[in-house]
Amino acid sequence: MKFRGQIPVELLFWMSALLLLGSAGLNSDEGATHLTLCPLANLGFDWCPGCGIGRAIASLLQGELMKSLQYHWFGLPALLIICYRIYTLMKLELSKRFKEKEKSYV
């Protein structure tokens, strides 16, 4: 699926997510309530197996490894997986565009 025929939606989603997580303000009070996209938290559950992964990734992007590990141990592997997915999508898109240009010259 493409966004206006130019950028794949998934690529745009992952890049936007990392940009937003990297600019997230984590220095606020720990007890403060915040907006969450977690469906379990929105349904009223207190515990979620992935709780803290977003904050862990945000801490990593801000260079705070120990704080990230305190939020969730899977933050680093999740960030690596997301970065690899962005790399794969960009590589695929560039190869498609290169092939399209090559065909137009023939």
Number of C-alpha atoms within 10 A of each C-alpha: 8 11 11 8 8 9 14 15 14 15 19 14 12 15 15 12 13 18 13 12 20 19 12 15 12 13 6 7 7 8 6 6 7 7 7 10 8 12 10 15 14 11 8 8 10 9 9 11 8 13 15 18 20 23 22 27 27 25 26 20 19 16 12 13 15 12 14 24 19 13 17 18 15 16 24 19 11 15 19 12 12 16 15 12 15 18 13 13 17 15 12 12 16 12 12 12 13 12 11 11 11 10 9 8 6 5
